[in-house]
Amino acid sequence: MSFDLPQLARAIVTASLPSMESIGWGILATGKIAHAFARDLALTPGAHLAAVGSRRLSSAQAFAEEYGAAAAHGSYEDLVADPAVDVVYIATPHALHLDNARLAFEAGKHVLCEKPLTLATADAEEMVRLAGVHDRFLMEAMWTACHPVVRALRERLRAGEFGTPRHLHAELGFRVDAPPEDRMLNPELGASALLDMGIYPLTIAHLLLGPAQQLTAAGDLSDRGIDLDIAVVGRYAGGALATMTASMTSYSSRACEIATDQGRIRFDDFHHPTEAVFTPHAPGPGSWVVEPGEPVVVVGEEPIIGQGYGNEIAEVGRCLRESLRESPLVPHDQTLTLLRQMDELRAQVGVTFPG
Ligand SMILES: NC(=O)c1ccc[n+]([C@@H]2O[C@H](COP(=O)([O-])OP(=O)(O)OC[C@H]3O[C@@H](n4cnc5c(N)ncnc54)[C@H](OP(=O)(O)O)[C@@H]3O)[C@@H](O)[C@H]2O)c1
């Protein structure tokens, strides 16, 4: 029997929601991630693209035509003022997130804001404060935390099914070939391997091992003072250790491996894996020989919607239907904890942002 996955996703998510009107999304900015998000939005039940806003009307119009948005706006102000928009998805460079979120809250909209929420914790605290003042929903778009495979792995690991984690290794990187003014390299826009990619290894370690007790970093900086490569060592509850890297100069494996006292878990594309595999190990006949046992494949209870952004979109929809102001999967406290960690690591490697 074969399944149409988007259809299956729609059926499962719709069945778990009270019947309500579809949630109207407004996408703020038309860059790379906005396109990926719009593709998954089209696959997500109970959600539709109501409008898109760009600094240039022509860009908004092209985007609206490509993804079937009802309205295209030539400014972010016009987007947030659109009554058909219930929730705004902020997809601008990190340095602009706080101003964009303020605009949305003041217009009475809920917000899903790309990661990292802001460059530094103080700005993120301000964003959380504004969400509270305006009584609006706010979630960082940390799709990994909403991902069905990551959620299932977290639950089963916490239940002790795979033994006690002792060491986690995660790496994320790719070569950035971009002009110096691009957000990936421009310090004015918050360029940083740690903020762009390193946030994922830190998040997976936080989700699977708990809050870090100690973090130490080494970095390699560009001549403009941004971290192009960073390696972090962390200590977690019970003495579990993590090694994590992020790179803008090399193609890292994008894999995560967790060694436990019972075996080894591996998952590729760890920030949006299709599955995780636990291989139990037992002592073999010789002193250094280990016998691998039957692998256990971990998949999520819910289907992955699109690339996985659909699961984060569905989570926002669930929260809005339940009148929540934050998601239990990406609580404000978790976002702020990760930002505090990154403030500290940035200071250790000597990166500061203009202003
Ligand atoms: N969740 C994920 O998997 C993921 C992946 C990639 C990126 N991200 C996050 O998403 C955000 C955007 O990343 P991106 O790769 O989509 O960036 P991008 O391709 O450079 O797009 C950013 C967009 O922001 C708008 N913008 C407004 N002011 C700008 C300015 N001064 N300079 C440049 N752009 C400006 C532009 O849209 P308009 O011209 O239409 O206004 C631009 O297209 C970042 O915070 C990043 O960390 C998340």
The ligand as an SDF file (V2000), in Angstrom:
LIG
                    3D

 48 52  0  0  0  0  0  0  0  0999 V2000
   15.0680   27.6150    9.6660 N   0  0  0  0  0  0  0  0  0  0  0  0
   15.9760   27.4300    8.7240 C   0  0  0  0  0  0  0  0  0  0  0  0
   16.2090   26.3240    8.2530 O   0  0  0  0  0  0  0  0  0  0  0  0
   16.7010   28.6250    8.1830 C   0  0  0  0  0  0  0  0  0  0  0  0
   17.4620   28.4840    7.0140 C   0  0  0  0  0  0  0  0  0  0  0  0
   18.0600   29.6240    6.4930 C   0  0  0  0  0  0  0  0  0  0  0  0
   17.9230   30.8330    7.1570 C   0  0  0  0  0  0  0  0  0  0  0  0
   17.2010   30.9240    8.3010 N   0  0  0  0  0  0  0  0  0  0  0  0
   17.0460   32.2200    8.9990 C   0  0  0  0  0  0  0  0  0  0  0  0
   16.1650   33.0200    8.2130 O   0  0  0  0  0  0  0  0  0  0  0  0
   16.5990   34.3720    8.2140 C   0  0  0  0  0  0  0  0  0  0  0  0
   16.7700   34.8280    6.7760 C   0  0  0  0  0  0  0  0  0  0  0  0
   17.7100   34.0050    6.1190 O   0  0  0  0  0  0  0  0  0  0  0  0
   17.7620   33.8640    4.5030 P   0  0  0  0  0  0  0  0  0  0  0  0
   18.8190   32.8580    4.2220 O   0  0  0  0  0  0  0  0  0  0  0  0
   16.4070   33.6470    3.9370 O   0  0  0  0  0  0  0  0  0  0  0  0
   18.3090   35.3110    4.0930 O   0  0  0  0  0  0  0  0  0  0  0  0
   18.2270   36.0310    2.6840 P   0  0  0  0  0  0  0  0  0  0  0  0
   18.0940   35.0330    1.5910 O   0  0  0  0  0  0  0  0  0  0  0  0
   19.3470   37.0050    2.6380 O   0  0  0  0  0  0  0  0  0  0  0  0
   16.8330   36.8130    2.7660 O   0  0  0  0  0  0  0  0  0  0  0  0
   16.5980   37.8050    3.7240 C   0  0  0  0  0  0  0  0  0  0  0  0
   15.4640   38.6970    3.2520 C   0  0  0  0  0  0  0  0  0  0  0  0
   15.2570   39.6910    4.2500 O   0  0  0  0  0  0  0  0  0  0  0  0
   14.8110   40.8890    3.6590 C   0  0  0  0  0  0  0  0  0  0  0  0
   15.6290   42.0150    4.1260 N   0  0  0  0  0  0  0  0  0  0  0  0
   15.1700   43.1240    4.7650 C   0  0  0  0  0  0  0  0  0  0  0  0
   16.1410   43.9810    5.0380 N   0  0  0  0  0  0  0  0  0  0  0  0
   17.2800   43.4310    4.5560 C   0  0  0  0  0  0  0  0  0  0  0  0
   18.6320   43.8750    4.5290 C   0  0  0  0  0  0  0  0  0  0  0  0
   19.0220   45.0410    5.0590 N   0  0  0  0  0  0  0  0  0  0  0  0
   19.5420   43.0740    3.9310 N   0  0  0  0  0  0  0  0  0  0  0  0
   19.1910   41.8870    3.4030 C   0  0  0  0  0  0  0  0  0  0  0  0
   17.9130   41.4320    3.4130 N   0  0  0  0  0  0  0  0  0  0  0  0
   16.9590   42.1940    3.9760 C   0  0  0  0  0  0  0  0  0  0  0  0
   14.8900   40.6920    2.1490 C   0  0  0  0  0  0  0  0  0  0  0  0
   13.5740   40.4270    1.6840 O   0  0  0  0  0  0  0  0  0  0  0  0
   12.7120   41.5340    0.8760 P   0  0  0  0  0  0  0  0  0  0  0  0
   13.6780   42.1490   -0.0870 O   0  0  0  0  0  0  0  0  0  0  0  0
   11.6630   40.7370    0.2600 O   0  0  0  0  0  0  0  0  0  0  0  0
   12.2050   42.5270    1.8650 O   0  0  0  0  0  0  0  0  0  0  0  0
   15.7450   39.4570    1.9690 C   0  0  0  0  0  0  0  0  0  0  0  0
   15.4190   38.7270    0.8300 O   0  0  0  0  0  0  0  0  0  0  0  0
   17.8780   34.4170    9.0580 C   0  0  0  0  0  0  0  0  0  0  0  0
   17.5740   34.8670   10.3550 O   0  0  0  0  0  0  0  0  0  0  0  0
   18.3480   32.9710    9.1070 C   0  0  0  0  0  0  0  0  0  0  0  0
   19.0250   32.6150   10.3000 O   0  0  0  0  0  0  0  0  0  0  0  0
   16.5820   29.8440    8.8060 C   0  0  0  0  0  0  0  0  0  0  0  0
  1  2  1  0
  2  3  2  0
  2  4  1  0
  4  5  1  0
  4 48  2  0
  5  6  2  0
  6  7  1  0
  7  8  2  0
  8  9  1  0
  8 48  1  0
  9 10  1  0
  9 46  1  0
 10 11  1  0
 11 12  1  0
 11 44  1  0
 12 13  1  0
 13 14  1  0
 14 15  2  0
 14 16  1  0
 14 17  1  0
 17 18  1  0
 18 19  2  0
 18 20  1  0
 18 21  1  0
 21 22  1  0
 22 23  1  0
 23 24  1  0
 23 42  1  0
 24 25  1  0
 25 26  1  0
 25 36  1  0
 26 27  1  0
 26 35  1  0
 27 28  2  0
 28 29  1  0
 29 30  1  0
 29 35  2  0
 30 31  1  0
 30 32  2  0
 32 33  1  0
 33 34  2  0
 34 35  1  0
 36 37  1  0
 36 42  1  0
 37 38  1  0
 38 39  2  0
 38 40  1  0
 38 41  1  0
 42 43  1  0
 44 45  1  0
 44 46  1  0
 46 47  1  0
M  CHG  2   8   1  16  -1
M  END
$$$$
